[in-house]
């Protein structure tokens, strides 16, 4: 919903892509990734995941969103995915 969007994290061998989705309206609120014009971080590693998580938490706070649902997109909750989620939590977002 609008007050509790879904954080959809996708990880490949070379990049990490995070979308914040409002499923009730079917809209992506914003996205943060390690590639493209507005890239944050550089690779698919724990350091970049920490930077991405901080950026996601900052943008969620700017939109007055304090709660979200974390969707690991079929990946195991270890390594880069766990670091990403922990970094979002450290930014003050309740997952």
Secondary structure, DSSP 8 states (H G I E B T S, - for coil): --SEEEEEEEE-SS-EEEEEEETTTTEEEEEEESSSTT--SSSSSHHHHHHHHHHHHHHHHHTT--EEEEE-TT--SSHHHHHHHHHHHHTT-B-
